[in-house]
Amino acid sequence: MKRTRFTAAALLLATSPGLATAAPDAKGCTALRGLSVPPEAIGLPSSGADIHTAAFIEAPVPYCQLNGAIDPVDPSAPDINFQVNLPAEWNGKALHYGGGGYNGSLVTGLAQAKFNPEVEPTPLEKGYATWGSDSGHQSGSSLSGEFMLNEESLRNFGGEQLKKTRDTAMAALTAFYGEAPSRTYFQGSSQGGHEAMIAIQRWPDDYDGALVTHPANPFVGLQLSGIRAGQAFYAEGAYMSPADVELLNSAVFAACDGLDGAEDRLIGNIAACEAAFDVQSLACEGDSAQEGQCLTQAQITALDVIATRTETPPLQGGATGFSGWPIYLAGDLYGLWGMGTSPELTNPPTPVANFGLAVLADPMIRYGVLADPDANTIEFDPEAHAARLTELSEITDAVEADMSGFADKGAKILLMHGTTDFAIPFGNTVDWYERVVAEMGREATRDFMRFWLVPGFGHGSGEFQMRWSSLDALDAWVEEGTAPEGLVMTDAAEATAGRSRPMCEYPAFARLNEGANDLNAATSYSCVTE
């Protein structure tokens, strides 16, 4: 196959209008097959990148699809596989997609923007150039951690692949269009939200805005909290059956559901709920277990552990802890990341059968910290491995409070987290936001970032499964200065699809207006702080 070798200088020239190496059509697309991007055109160490395939595809809109790989410095490390999509009718903007879990599969950049209504055109259909990667390792499971045994692969997962993928995508994009995008955004949820935080903190000049949803950040603290929760629930007598969990959630709803004026299984007034619900009200008389009727002290102790902050060794940005989980806000303790179907723990923990947070934490501890495939991670002692945890946190985490490098260029952040998320607790996103406010001031923070907590929204599931036109809102703020205010979100949950709520900027929540009788309409609610 013929290879086109671009020098760094040639790639810079391609950013000027009229100097494209190919026209934005089928012929120009296939001409990019074999494009080789040299290491000096990529902002972090690599052995360069190559485009292996280039295909002009007609649907859903005509676009050039490029697939290739970024070669590692260490020959034993995996490649970073990537995909770049270049629409023939380009709007002059670009969107970088984040991944999920521990990554390992290719993010194509063809999907809908996270939690946008599915009926809307995708970013590609709107004219955005898009791209994504597999983060620098290949796995059949997003819960595989073997890649962490290789230092370059670990560092790629910890964020370096984002810079390498972005720079490679820019080389291909400018070769196709003859100019760089006027705006570049990042969008991601979960691990992708974590990656969005990394991207805008480490390379603020590369992005003009970010959509950040339930970010798995700080990554190390999240996994330490998860394994602590697993240790609590696998203590003798602590496991909770579905009937026990239903008892707990029913009691939480009874105490808290109406505190925002509406009994709709959405708990908006979090502060009032924390004061109103006492788990000891469910304690078994004489501590005699009765499944689904009461909770033993062993179960209550485990619940209290998971609800409270996890203290950690010193982590990136000076962090020394991770927030508790929303167990007393009707968090989804029996969903995918909850209790699991079996009280017996396997080694390694088994997805679905075992407690989800222990399943999530296991790969990082087994491979990233201990480098021992045979370790029993439920026995993990963080203090015994404090130095490695600190080192790992510096590789993976992004909790800087000073966001002036991003804000000063006019870039914007739309940040969102659900209150019943049981894969990543919202409290730690609140903690980071408040640290930014303390560093930069509340109004200065609002000038570049808006943050919403969504009652009843879990990790893509829950009582309220929000949909909103997030990318359009971000672009309007960046391009036109139209701040995202007065927004409405709709519910995609099957049982309640179509109901709407106002998006209340943190710390506000939606309270039912006096005299309102339509609980399903956003107009029936006002955003209040108490």
C-alpha positions in Angstrom: 0.0 0.0 0.0 1.3 3.4 -0.9 2.0 5.5 2.2 1.8 9.3 2.3 4.3 10.6 4.8 3.5 14.1 6.2 6.2 16.1 7.9 5.2 18.2 10.8 5.7 21.3 8.7 3.4 19.9 6.0 0.7 19.2 8.5 1.0 22.8 9.7 0.6 24.1 6.2 -2.5 22.0 5.7 -4.2 24.1 8.4 -4.3 27.1 6.0 -7.4 27.4 3.7 -6.6 26.5 0.1 -3.7 24.2 1.0 -5.6 21.0 1.5 -4.0 17.8 0.2 -7.3 16.4 -1.0 -10.9 17.7 -1.7 -13.6 16.8 0.8 -15.2 14.1 -1.4 -14.8 10.4 -2.2 -11.6 10.9 -4.2 -10.1 13.1 -1.5 -11.1 10.5 1.1 -9.5 7.5 -0.4 -6.4 9.6 -1.0 -5.9 9.6 2.7 -5.4 5.8 2.9 -1.8 5.3 3.9 -1.4 8.8 5.4 1.5 8.6 7.9 1.6 11.1 10.7 5.2 11.5 12.1 6.0 11.4 15.8 6.9 15.1 15.9 3.3 16.0 14.8 1.9 14.2 17.9 2.2 16.1 21.2 3.3 13.1 23.4 5.8 10.3 22.7 4.8 7.8 20.1 6.2 6.1 17.0 3.8 8.0 14.7 0.5 7.0 13.3 -0.9 5.5 10.1 -4.3 5.5 8.5 -5.0 2.0 7.4 -8.4 2.4 5.7 -10.3 5.3 4.2 -13.8 4.8 2.9 -16.3 7.3 1.7 -19.7 6.3 3.1 -23.0 7.7 1.9 -25.2 7.2 5.0 -26.5 8.5 7.3 -24.8 11.5 5.6 -21.9 11.4 3.1 -18.6 11.2 5.1 -15.1 9.9 5.0 -14.4 7.2 7.6 -10.7 6.8 8.5 -9.4 3.9 10.7 -5.9 3.6 11.8 -3.4 3.1 14.7 -1.0 5.2 16.7 2.2 3.2 17.2 3.7 2.9 20.7 7.3 3.7 21.7 7.5 0.4 23.6 7.1 -2.3 21.0 5.5 -4.5 23.6 2.7 -2.0 24.2 -0.5 -2.2 22.2 -1.4 0.3 19.5 -4.0 3.0 20.0 -6.7 2.2 17.4 -8.8 5.2 16.3 -11.6 6.2 14.0 -12.1 9.7 12.5 -15.3 10.7 10.6 -15.2 13.6 8.3 -18.6 14.8 6.9 -18.6 16.1 3.3 -20.9 18.9 4.5 -18.7 20.1 7.4 -19.9 22.7 9.9 -16.3 23.6 10.7 -16.3 22.0 14.1 -15.1 18.8 15.8 -16.1 16.5 18.6 -13.9 14.1 20.5 -15.7 11.2 22.0 -14.7 9.6 25.3 -14.9 5.9 26.3 -16.4 3.7 29.0 -15.4 1.4 31.8 -11.7 0.4 31.4 -12.1 1.0 27.7 -10.5 -1.6 25.3 -13.0 -1.3 22.4 -13.1 1.2 19.6 -15.2 4.4 20.2 -16.3 5.1 16.6 -17.6 8.6 17.1 -20.8 7.7 15.2 -23.1 7.6 18.2 -25.6 10.2 19.5 -24.2 12.7 21.9 -24.7 11.3 25.4 -28.3 11.6 26.7 -29.4 13.7 23.7 -32.8 12.6 22.4 -32.4 9.8 19.9 -34.7 11.5 17.4 -32.2 14.3 17.0 -29.5 14.1 14.3 -26.2 12.8 15.6 -23.2 15.1 15.8 -21.9 13.6 12.5 -25.3 14.3 10.9 -25.1 17.9 12.2 -21.8 18.3 10.4 -19.3 17.7 13.1 -16.1 15.9 12.4 -15.8 13.2 15.1 -13.3 10.8 16.4 -12.7 8.3 19.2 -10.2 5.5 20.1 -9.9 2.3 22.2 -7.6 4.2 24.6 -4.5 2.1 23.7 -5.5 -1.5 24.5 -7.9 -4.1 23.0 -10.1 -6.2 25.2 -13.3 -8.2 24.9 -14.5 -6.7 28.2 -14.6 -3.1 29.5 -13.7 -4.6 32.9 -10.4 -6.1 31.8 -7.3 -4.6 33.5 -4.4 -6.7 32.2 -3.2 -3.8 30.1 -2.1 -2.0 33.2 0.9 -4.3 33.5 2.5 -2.4 30.6 3.5 1.1 31.7 2.9 2.8 28.3 -0.5 1.2 28.0 -1.4 2.3 31.6 -0.3 5.9 30.8 -2.3 5.9 27.6 -5.4 4.8 29.6 -4.5 7.4 32.2 -5.0 10.1 29.6 -2.0 10.2 27.2 -4.0 8.5 24.5 -6.4 11.5 24.4 -3.7 13.9 23.3 -2.2 11.4 20.9 -5.6 10.6 19.3 -6.6 14.3 19.1 -3.4 15.3 17.4 -3.6 12.4 14.9 -7.2 13.2 14.2 -6.3 16.9 13.6 -3.6 15.8 11.1 -6.2 13.8 9.1 -8.8 16.5 9.4 -6.6 19.3 8.1 -5.4 17.1 5.3 -9.0 16.5 4.2 -10.4 20.0 4.6 -7.4 22.2 4.3 -8.1 24.0 7.6 -8.4 23.3 11.3 -11.8 23.4 13.0 -13.0 26.6 14.4 -14.3 24.8 17.5 -13.3 21.5 19.1 -15.4 20.0 21.8 -15.1 16.9 24.0 -18.1 14.8 25.2 -18.1 11.8 27.5 -19.9 10.1 30.4 -18.6 7.8 33.1 -15.0 6.9 32.0 -15.6 9.3 29.1 -16.5 12.0 31.6 -13.3 11.3 33.4 -11.5 11.6 30.1 -13.2 14.9 29.4 -11.8 16.2 32.8 -8.3 15.0 31.9 -8.5 16.6 28.4 -9.6 20.0 29.5 -7.3 20.2 32.5 -4.1 18.9 30.9 -4.6 20.4 27.4 -7.0 23.3 27.8 -5.7 24.9 24.5 -7.0 21.9 22.5 -10.7 22.3 23.4 -13.3 25.0 23.3 -15.9 23.2 25.4 -16.8 19.9 27.1 -19.9 17.9 28.0 -19.1 16.0 31.2 -21.6 13.5 32.6 -21.1 11.5 35.8 -17.3 11.5 35.5 -15.4 8.5 37.0 -13.0 11.0 38.6 -10.8 10.8 40.6 -10.4 7.3 39.2 -8.2 5.9 42.0 -10.4 7.3 44.8 -13.4 5.8 43.1 -12.0 2.3 43.1 -10.7 2.6 46.7 -14.2 3.5 47.7 -15.7 0.7 45.7 -13.4 -2.0 47.3 -14.2 -0.6 50.7 -17.9 -1.0 50.0 -17.3 -4.5 48.8 -15.5 -5.3 52.0 -18.4 -4.0 54.0 -21.1 -5.9 52.2 -19.1 -9.2 52.2 -18.6 -9.0 56.0 -20.5 -11.7 57.9 -24.3 -11.1 57.8 -24.1 -7.9 55.8 -25.4 -9.1 52.4 -28.8 -7.8 51.4 -31.4 -9.6 49.3 -33.6 -7.9 46.8 -36.4 -7.9 49.4 -34.0 -6.2 51.9 -33.1 -3.5 49.3 -36.8 -3.0 48.5 -37.5 -2.5 52.2 -34.8 0.2 52.4 -35.8 2.0 49.2 -39.5 2.0 50.2 -38.6 3.5 53.6 -36.4 6.2 51.9 -39.2 7.1 49.5 -41.8 7.2 52.3 -39.6 9.7 54.3 -38.3 11.8 51.4 -40.3 11.6 48.2 -42.7 14.4 49.1 -40.1 16.8 50.5 -40.0 18.6 47.1 -43.8 18.9 46.9 -44.3 16.0 44.5 -44.6 12.3 45.2 -43.1 11.1 42.0 -40.2 8.8 43.1 -37.8 11.6 42.5 -36.0 12.9 45.6 -35.1 16.5 44.8 -34.6 18.0 48.3 -31.4 16.1 49.2 -30.5 18.0 52.3 -34.0 17.6 53.8 -33.9 13.8 53.0 -30.6 13.4 54.8 -32.3 14.8 57.9 -35.6 13.0 57.5 -34.4 9.4 57.1 -32.9 7.3 59.8 -31.8 3.8 58.8 -32.1 2.6 62.4 -35.9 2.9 62.0 -35.6 -0.4 60.0 -33.6 -2.3 62.6 -34.7 -5.8 63.5 -36.0 -6.2 67.0 -33.4 -8.1 69.0 -31.3 -8.1 65.8 -33.2 -11.2 64.6 -33.0 -11.3 60.8 -36.3 -11.2 58.9 -35.7 -10.9 55.2 -37.6 -8.0 53.7 -39.1 -7.1 57.0 -36.2 -5.4 58.8 -32.4 -4.9 58.7 -29.8 -6.4 61.0 -27.1 -4.4 62.6 -24.5 -6.0 60.3 -26.5 -4.8 57.3 -26.9 -1.3 58.8 -23.2 -1.1 59.5 -22.4 -2.0 55.9 -24.9 0.6 54.7 -23.4 3.3 56.9 -19.9 2.4 55.6 -21.0 2.8 52.0 -22.8 6.1 52.7 -19.8 7.8 54.3 -16.6 9.2 52.9 -13.7 6.9 52.2 -10.4 8.2 53.5 -7.5 7.5 51.1 -3.7 8.0 50.9 -2.7 11.3 49.4 -3.9 11.4 45.8 -3.5 13.8 42.8 -4.4 17.4 43.5 -4.1 16.9 47.3 -7.2 14.7 47.6 -7.3 12.5 50.7 -10.8 11.0 50.4 -13.7 10.1 48.2 -17.4 10.8 48.9 -20.0 8.4 50.1 -22.6 6.7 47.9 -26.3 7.7 47.6 -27.6 4.7 49.5 -30.0 6.8 51.6 -31.4 8.5 48.5 -32.8 5.4 46.9 -29.6 4.7 45.0 -29.9 1.6 42.7 -28.4 -0.9 45.1 -29.8 -3.8 43.1 -28.9 -2.6 39.7 -25.9 -3.6 37.6 -23.5 -2.0 40.0 -25.3 -3.0 43.2 -25.5 -6.0 45.5 -25.3 -8.8 42.9 -27.3 -11.9 42.9 -25.1 -14.1 45.1 -23.9 -13.6 48.7 -20.8 -15.7 47.8 -17.9 -13.7 46.5 -15.7 -15.2 43.8 -12.1 -14.3 43.0 -12.0 -12.3 40.8 -15.5 -10.9 41.4 -18.1 -12.0 38.9 -20.2 -9.3 37.1 -23.9 -9.4 38.0 -23.4 -12.2 40.5 -21.1 -10.2 42.8 -21.3 -6.7 44.3 -20.8 -4.3 41.3 -18.5 -1.8 43.0 -16.1 -4.6 44.0 -16.3 -5.8 40.4 -15.4 -2.3 39.1 -12.6 -1.8 41.6 -10.9 -5.2 41.0 -9.0 -4.6 37.8 -7.3 -1.4 39.0 -6.2 -3.0 42.3 -5.3 -6.4 40.8 -3.3 -5.1 37.9 -2.7 -1.4 38.4 -1.6 -1.5 42.1 -0.6 -5.1 42.9 0.4 -6.3 39.4 -0.7 -9.7 40.6 -3.3 -11.6 38.5 -3.9 -14.0 41.4 -4.5 -11.4 44.1 -7.6 -11.5 46.3 -8.6 -7.9 46.0 -11.3 -8.0 48.7 -8.5 -8.2 51.2 -6.7 -5.1 49.8 -5.2 -2.7 52.4 -4.7 0.8 50.8 -2.3 2.0 53.5 0.1 -0.9 52.7 0.3 0.4 49.1 0.0 4.1 49.6 3.0 5.0 47.5 1.8 3.1 44.5 -1.7 4.6 44.9 -0.3 8.1 44.9 1.8 7.3 41.8 -1.2 5.8 40.0 -3.4 8.8 40.9 -0.9 11.1 39.3 -1.2 9.1 36.1 -5.0 8.8 36.0 -6.7 11.6 38.0 -7.8 15.1 37.1 -9.0 17.2 40.1 -7.3 20.5 39.6 -9.4 23.4 41.0 -7.8 26.2 39.0 -9.5 26.0 35.7 -8.4 29.5 34.5 -6.4 28.1 31.7 -9.6 26.8 30.2 -11.9 29.5 31.3 -9.8 32.4 30.2 -10.0 31.4 26.5 -13.8 31.5 26.6 -14.2 27.7 26.8 -17.3 26.3 28.5 -18.2 23.2 30.5 -21.6 21.6 31.0 -21.4 19.2 33.9 -24.1 16.8 35.0 -24.6 14.0 37.5 -27.6 11.9 38.6 -28.4 11.6 42.3 -29.0 7.8 42.3 -25.9 6.9 40.3 -24.6 3.7 41.8 -21.5 3.3 39.6 -20.1 6.7 40.4 -21.5 8.8 43.3 -22.5 12.4 42.6 -21.0 13.6 45.8 -17.5 13.6 44.4 -18.6 15.7 41.4 -20.1 18.1 43.9 -16.8 18.1 45.8 -14.8 19.0 42.7 -17.3 21.7 41.6 -17.1 23.3 45.1 -13.3 23.2 45.0 -13.4 25.1 41.7 -15.8 27.6 43.2 -13.6 28.1 46.3 -10.6 28.7 44.0 -12.2 30.9 41.4 -15.4 32.3 42.9 -19.0 31.3 42.3 -19.8 33.9 39.7 -16.5 33.4 37.9 -17.2 29.7 37.8 -20.7 30.2 36.4 -19.1 32.3 33.6 -17.6 29.1 32.2 -19.3 26.1 33.9 -22.9 25.1 34.7 -23.6 22.1 36.9 -26.8 20.1 37.3 -27.8 17.3 39.6 -30.6 15.2 38.2 -32.9 13.6 40.8 -33.6 9.9 40.1 -31.0 9.6 37.4 -28.7 6.7 37.8 -25.8 5.5 35.6 -27.8 5.9 32.4 -30.8 4.3 34.1 -33.0 5.1 37.0 -36.4 6.5 37.8 -35.7 9.5 35.6 -33.6 8.9 32.4 -32.8 12.4 31.3 -32.7 13.6 27.7 -31.7 17.1 26.6 -30.0 18.7 23.7 -26.6 19.0 25.4 -24.4 19.6 22.4 -26.6 22.3 21.0 -26.6 24.0 24.4 -22.8 23.9 24.6 -22.3 25.2 21.1 -24.7 28.0 21.6 -22.9 29.1 24.8 -19.5 29.0 23.1 -20.4 30.5 19.7 -23.2 32.9 20.6 -22.7 33.6 24.3 -26.1 32.2 25.1 -25.8 30.7 28.6 -27.7 27.5 29.3 -30.6 28.8 31.4 -34.2 27.8 31.7 -33.5 24.4 30.1 -35.9 21.5 30.3 -35.1 17.8 30.3 -37.4 14.9 29.4 -37.6 11.4 30.8 -36.9 8.4 28.6 -37.7 5.8 31.3 -40.2 3.4 29.9 -42.8 3.7 32.6 -42.7 7.6 32.7 -41.5 8.5 29.2 -42.2 12.0 28.1 -42.6 13.7 31.5 -40.4 16.8 31.9 -38.6 18.7 34.6 -36.7 22.0 34.7 -32.9 21.6 34.8 -32.1 23.3 38.1 -28.6 24.5 38.4 -26.8 23.2 41.5 -27.5 23.7 44.4 -31.1 24.3 43.4 -33.7 21.6 42.9 -37.2 21.5 41.4 -40.1 22.1 43.8 -43.7 21.6 42.8 -45.5 24.9 42.5 -48.4 25.5 44.9 -51.6 24.6 43.2 -50.0 22.8 40.3 -51.6 19.5 39.5 -49.7 18.1 36.5 -46.7 16.4 38.1 -45.4 15.5 34.6 -44.9 19.0 33.2 -41.8 21.1 33.8 -44.0 24.2 34.0 -45.4 22.9 37.3 -42.1 23.3 39.0 -39.7 26.1 40.1 -36.0 25.8 40.9 -35.4 26.6 44.6 -32.6 26.1 47.1 -34.6 25.2 50.2 
